[in-house]
Amino acid sequence: MPQYHTLGTIPHKRHTQFRKPDGGLYAEQLFSTEGFSANYSLLYHIYPPTQILRTSEPIDVNPVKATSNILKPRCFKGFKQTPGGNYMDSRKVVLFNADCQLSLAAPATGFEAGTFYKNADADEIIFVHEGTGTLKTQYGQIPFSYGDYLVVPRGTIYQMDFDTDANRLFIVESFSPVAFPKRYLSRYGQLLEHSPFCERDIRAPKDLITIDQKGEFLIKIKKRGLMYDFWYASHPFDVVGWDGCDYPYALSIHDFEPITGRVHQPPPVHQTFETNAFVLCSFVPRLYDYHPGSIPAPYQHSNIDSDEVLYYVDGDFMSRKSVERGMITLHPAGIPHGPHPGAIEKSIGKKETGELAVMVDTFRPLFLTEDAVGIEDESYLYSWLD
């Protein structure tokens, strides 16, 4: 997990008087999940973060199942999603179950002035495929670019600020906490030597900008599939300082160091994050297996207890034909899959791969939305025929 971090000005002891220059008290806020039993942070506001001016009736944003057919290999052309709109409107769920939601977004802009977003149900992993910009939060700012995972804990108020109007994002929402794999961590929480990344690769927020401003500020809050509009009397980024272990951070897929071996390594060596209900893996450029009789292409395999989603980012994928950037494949639990015809023989003798992809393996079946059906390649089912 992210290590202890602090920015700005905080008192010497927690839960003690911390006064403004005018003598008034700063408002201390505990930010924690799982009650008081998990990681937490303490934020110090100029104004209490509880001053609600008004609310509106919520809008239902629950994804709707488009089909009950979940036992079929599928392929979706992610870059066929029409680009444009702001960050919130551009987010389209394509696959979902009770544990997670997988979305595509191609926003041209970030947020309207004075508008913010908070996901009160789910941790978010925002993978940046195209575009640069800044994730703005109460904790400070995180610049992002191609290949970054932005991990945003549930309850974080944030804005996405883009540098251009050409942006592509793959977003994973998790209804259980997102963490690093336990096998990468010491019993004290440090990333171990065999981990494919380390604390140096984790980019915490910086440039804490305290905004002392009163007025009307709209926070769009997602809770139980409903979107609520809350107007608050002070700017949510009025934090003068904070410390703790629960905060948003960035980790680049380009900093993931691949684990290789003499023979083909199984997918868990690519694991980057874990939750109670799915794992996320990073496939990055790497040397192939070096046993003299090795077969670099993956073997045929059956996902008996998990659905496999692969989001193709860049590079040449020797196991499949006709791979495009932004393409998503879904291989459901219960039926085997593997390389396309000719790919196994073709891979023999190859020394390295330049592929870049994000994989999500869920432990419960995924369902399609109409947005997924609209970009589906229906011929994919037959692509293993000679």
C-alpha positions in Angstrom: 0.0 0.0 0.0 1.1 3.6 -0.4 3.4 4.7 2.5 2.9 7.5 4.9 2.9 10.9 3.2 2.2 14.5 4.2 1.8 17.8 2.5 1.1 21.3 3.7 0.9 22.4 7.4 -0.5 20.1 10.1 -0.5 20.3 13.9 2.1 18.4 16.0 -0.5 16.0 17.4 -3.7 14.7 15.8 -7.1 15.7 17.2 -5.7 18.8 18.9 -6.3 22.5 18.5 -5.0 23.8 15.2 -5.7 27.4 14.7 -5.9 29.8 11.7 -4.0 33.1 11.7 -7.2 34.8 12.8 -7.5 32.5 15.8 -10.3 30.3 14.5 -9.9 26.5 14.4 -9.2 24.6 11.2 -11.7 21.8 10.6 -10.0 18.3 11.0 -11.5 15.6 8.8 -10.7 11.9 9.1 -10.7 10.2 5.7 -11.0 6.4 6.1 -12.6 3.3 4.8 -13.7 0.1 6.6 -14.8 2.2 9.6 -11.7 3.0 11.7 -9.9 -0.3 10.9 -8.1 0.5 7.7 -5.6 3.0 6.4 -6.6 6.7 6.9 -5.6 10.2 6.4 -6.3 13.4 8.3 -7.1 16.6 6.3 -7.3 20.1 7.8 -9.9 22.5 6.1 -10.3 26.2 6.3 -14.1 25.6 6.5 -16.0 22.6 7.7 -16.6 20.1 4.8 -20.2 19.7 5.9 -21.9 22.9 4.8 -24.5 21.7 2.3 -26.5 24.5 0.5 -28.9 22.2 -1.3 -29.3 18.9 -3.2 -31.3 17.6 -6.1 -33.0 14.3 -6.8 -30.6 11.6 -8.0 -30.3 10.3 -11.5 -30.0 6.5 -12.1 -26.7 5.7 -13.7 -26.7 1.9 -13.1 -25.4 0.0 -16.1 -28.1 -2.1 -17.9 -27.5 -5.6 -19.1 -27.8 -5.9 -22.8 -27.8 -9.7 -23.1 -27.9 -12.8 -20.9 -25.4 -14.6 -23.2 -22.3 -14.6 -21.0 -20.6 -17.8 -22.5 -19.2 -16.4 -25.7 -15.7 -15.0 -26.6 -16.2 -11.3 -27.5 -14.2 -8.5 -28.9 -14.9 -4.7 -28.7 -13.3 -2.0 -30.7 -12.7 0.6 -28.0 -11.5 3.4 -30.3 -14.8 3.2 -32.1 -16.3 5.1 -29.1 -17.1 8.5 -30.3 -14.8 11.1 -28.7 -15.9 14.3 -27.2 -17.8 15.8 -24.3 -16.6 16.3 -20.7 -15.0 13.7 -18.5 -18.2 12.7 -16.7 -20.4 12.4 -19.8 -17.7 10.6 -21.8 -17.5 7.7 -19.3 -19.4 4.7 -20.7 -19.6 1.3 -18.9 -19.0 -1.6 -21.2 -18.6 -4.5 -18.8 -19.9 -4.9 -15.3 -20.9 -7.2 -12.5 -21.7 -6.8 -8.8 -18.0 -6.3 -7.9 -16.7 -3.9 -10.6 -17.5 -1.8 -13.6 -15.2 -1.4 -16.7 -15.6 1.8 -18.7 -14.2 3.6 -21.7 -13.9 7.4 -21.9 -12.7 9.7 -24.7 -13.3 13.1 -23.2 -12.4 16.4 -24.9 -12.6 18.4 -21.7 -12.4 17.9 -18.0 -14.9 19.5 -15.6 -17.0 22.7 -15.7 -15.8 25.4 -13.4 -16.9 24.8 -9.9 -17.9 21.2 -10.5 -16.2 18.1 -8.9 -16.8 14.3 -8.7 -16.8 11.8 -5.8 -17.3 8.1 -6.2 -18.7 7.1 -2.8 -18.9 3.4 -3.6 -15.8 2.4 -5.5 -12.1 2.8 -5.7 -11.1 3.8 -9.3 -8.2 2.8 -11.4 -8.0 5.2 -14.3 -5.6 4.0 -17.0 -4.4 6.8 -19.3 -4.1 5.4 -22.9 -3.9 8.8 -24.6 -3.5 12.3 -23.3 -1.8 14.3 -20.6 -3.1 16.4 -17.8 -3.5 16.8 -14.1 -5.6 14.9 -11.5 -6.6 17.6 -9.0 -7.7 16.6 -5.5 -7.9 17.8 -1.9 -4.6 16.1 -1.4 -2.8 18.0 -4.1 -2.1 17.5 -7.8 -0.9 14.5 -9.8 0.3 15.1 -13.4 -0.5 12.2 -15.6 0.5 11.0 -19.1 0.4 7.9 -21.4 0.6 4.7 -19.4 -0.3 6.0 -16.0 -2.6 4.2 -13.6 -4.3 6.8 -11.4 -5.6 5.0 -8.3 -8.3 7.1 -6.6 -9.7 5.8 -3.3 -13.5 5.9 -2.9 -14.7 9.1 -1.4 -12.0 11.3 -2.9 -13.2 14.5 -4.4 -11.4 15.2 -7.7 -11.3 16.9 -11.1 -9.5 15.7 -14.3 -7.8 18.6 -16.2 -6.7 17.7 -19.7 -4.0 19.5 -21.8 -5.7 18.7 -25.1 -9.0 17.5 -26.5 -7.6 14.0 -27.6 -7.8 11.7 -24.6 -8.5 8.0 -24.2 -9.1 6.3 -20.8 -9.8 2.8 -19.6 -11.5 3.0 -16.1 -12.0 0.2 -13.6 -14.3 0.8 -10.6 -13.9 -1.6 -7.7 -16.4 -2.0 -5.0 -13.8 -3.6 -2.7 -10.5 -1.8 -1.9 -7.7 -1.8 -4.5 -4.4 -2.9 -3.1 -1.0 -4.3 -4.1 -0.7 -8.1 -4.2 0.0 -9.4 -0.7 2.9 -11.6 -1.9 4.7 -8.4 -2.9 4.5 -7.0 0.6 6.5 -7.6 3.8 4.5 -8.2 7.0 5.3 -4.5 7.7 3.8 -3.3 4.4 7.0 -2.6 2.4 7.2 -3.7 -1.2 9.7 -6.6 -1.3 12.7 -7.1 -3.6 10.8 -9.5 -5.9 8.0 -7.1 -6.5 8.0 -5.8 -10.1 7.8 -2.2 -8.8 8.8 -0.3 -5.6 7.9 2.7 -3.6 10.1 4.9 -5.8 7.6 4.2 -8.7 4.6 5.4 -6.7 3.8 9.1 -7.3 2.0 10.7 -4.5 0.1 14.1 -4.8 2.3 17.2 -4.8 1.7 21.0 -5.2 -1.0 21.3 -2.6 -3.0 24.4 -3.6 -5.2 25.7 -0.9 -8.3 27.6 -2.2 -9.9 29.8 0.4 -13.2 30.5 -1.4 -16.9 30.5 -0.4 -19.8 30.3 -2.8 -21.6 27.5 -4.5 -19.6 24.4 -5.5 -21.2 21.4 -7.1 -20.0 17.9 -6.1 -21.5 15.1 -8.2 -21.6 12.1 -5.9 -22.1 8.5 -7.1 -23.7 6.2 -4.6 -25.4 2.8 -5.2 -25.8 3.5 -8.9 -27.3 6.9 -8.4 -25.7 10.2 -9.2 -26.5 13.0 -6.7 -25.8 16.7 -7.0 -24.7 18.4 -3.8 -23.9 22.1 -3.6 -21.5 23.1 -0.9 -20.8 26.5 0.6 -17.0 26.3 0.3 -14.4 25.1 -2.2 -13.6 21.4 -1.4 -9.9 22.1 -2.1 -9.5 24.4 1.0 -7.1 21.9 2.7 -4.1 23.5 4.3 -2.4 20.3 5.1 -2.9 16.5 5.5 -1.1 13.4 6.4 -1.7 9.6 6.4 -1.7 6.5 4.2 -5.0 6.8 2.3 -4.7 9.1 -0.7 -4.7 9.0 -4.5 -1.5 8.1 -6.4 -0.1 7.3 -9.8 1.9 4.3 -11.0 3.1 4.1 -14.6 2.8 0.8 -16.5 6.2 1.7 -18.0 7.7 1.3 -14.5 6.4 -2.2 -14.2 9.5 -4.6 -14.4 8.5 -7.9 -16.0 9.3 -11.2 -14.5 10.6 -13.7 -17.1 11.8 -17.3 -17.0 13.2 -20.3 -19.0 9.6 -21.3 -20.0 6.4 -19.4 -20.4 5.3 -17.7 -17.2 1.7 -17.7 -16.0 -0.4 -14.5 -15.9 0.0 -13.9 -12.1 3.6 -12.8 -12.7 2.1 -9.7 -14.4 -0.2 -8.8 -11.5 -0.2 -5.2 -10.5 -3.3 -4.7 -8.2 -5.6 -7.0 -6.3 -9.1 -6.7 -4.8 -11.5 -9.2 -3.2 -13.2 -9.8 -6.5 -10.7 -9.4 -9.4 -7.0 -8.9 -10.2 -5.4 -6.4 -12.6 -2.3 -7.3 -14.5 0.2 -5.3 -16.7 1.7 -6.9 -19.9 4.8 -4.9 -20.8 7.7 -5.2 -23.2 9.9 -8.1 -22.1 12.4 -10.8 -23.2 10.8 -14.2 -24.1 11.6 -17.5 -22.4 15.1 -18.8 -22.8 14.8 -22.5 -22.6 16.1 -24.0 -25.9 12.8 -25.7 -26.5 10.5 -22.9 -25.2 7.3 -21.8 -26.8 6.9 -18.0 -26.2 3.2 -18.0 -27.2 0.8 -18.8 -24.3 -0.6 -22.3 -24.0 -4.3 -23.0 -24.5 -6.0 -22.4 -21.1 -9.4 -22.6 -19.5 -10.6 -19.8 -17.2 -12.8 -22.1 -15.1 -13.4 -19.6 -12.3 -12.8 -16.2 -13.8 -13.6 -14.0 -16.8 -10.6 -12.6 -18.6 -10.6 -9.1 -20.0 -7.7 -7.8 -22.0 -7.4 -4.2 -23.0 -4.8 -3.8 -25.8 -2.7 -0.6 -25.5 0.2 -0.8 -27.9 2.7 -3.0 -29.6 2.6 -6.3 -31.6 0.7 -9.2 -30.0 2.1 -12.4 -31.4 -0.7 -14.5 -29.9 -3.5 -12.8 -31.8 -4.1 -11.5 -35.3 -5.8 -8.2 -36.2 -5.1 -6.5 -32.9 -5.9 -2.8 -32.7 -5.1 -0.2 -30.1 -8.0 0.2 -27.6 -9.4 -3.2 -28.5 -11.0 -5.2 -25.6 -11.4 -9.0 -25.6 -13.6 -10.9 -23.2 -13.0 -14.6 -22.6 -15.6 -15.9 -20.2 -15.1 -18.5 -17.5 -16.0 -22.0 -18.6 -14.5 -22.3 -22.1 -10.8 -22.6 -23.2 -9.0 -20.0 -25.3 -5.5 -19.4 -26.5 -3.5 -18.2 -29.5 -4.9 -17.8 -32.9 -4.0 -20.5 -35.5 -0.4 -20.4 -36.6 0.6 -18.1 -33.7 2.3 -20.8 -31.6 4.6 -22.1 -34.4 5.3 -18.5 -35.4 6.4 -17.5 -31.9 9.2 -20.1 -31.7 12.6 -18.5 -31.9 11.3 -15.0 -31.1 13.4 -13.2 -28.5 11.2 -10.4 -27.2 7.9 -8.7 -27.4 6.9 -5.0 -27.4 3.3 -5.6 -26.3 1.6 -3.4 -23.8 -1.8 -4.4 -22.4 -4.0 -4.3 -19.2 -5.7 -7.4 -18.1 -8.6 -7.7 -15.6 -9.6 -11.1 -14.4 -12.9 -11.1 -12.5 -14.1 -14.0 -10.2 -17.7 -13.5 -11.2 -19.2 -13.3 -14.7 -19.3 -10.0 -16.5 -22.3 -8.6 -18.4 -22.4 -6.4 -21.5 -24.0 -3.0 -21.8 -25.5 -1.5 -25.0 -22.4 0.7 -25.3 -20.4 -2.6 -25.5 -22.7 -4.1 -28.1 -22.4 -1.0 -30.3 -18.6 -1.5 -30.7 -18.5 -5.3 -30.8 -16.8 -7.3 -33.5 -19.2 -10.2 -33.9 -16.8 -12.1 -36.1 -14.3 -12.6 -33.3 -16.0 -15.8 -32.1 -14.9 -17.6 -35.3 -11.3 -16.2 -35.4 -9.8 -19.5 -34.2 -10.9 -21.4 -37.4 -8.1 -22.2 -39.9 
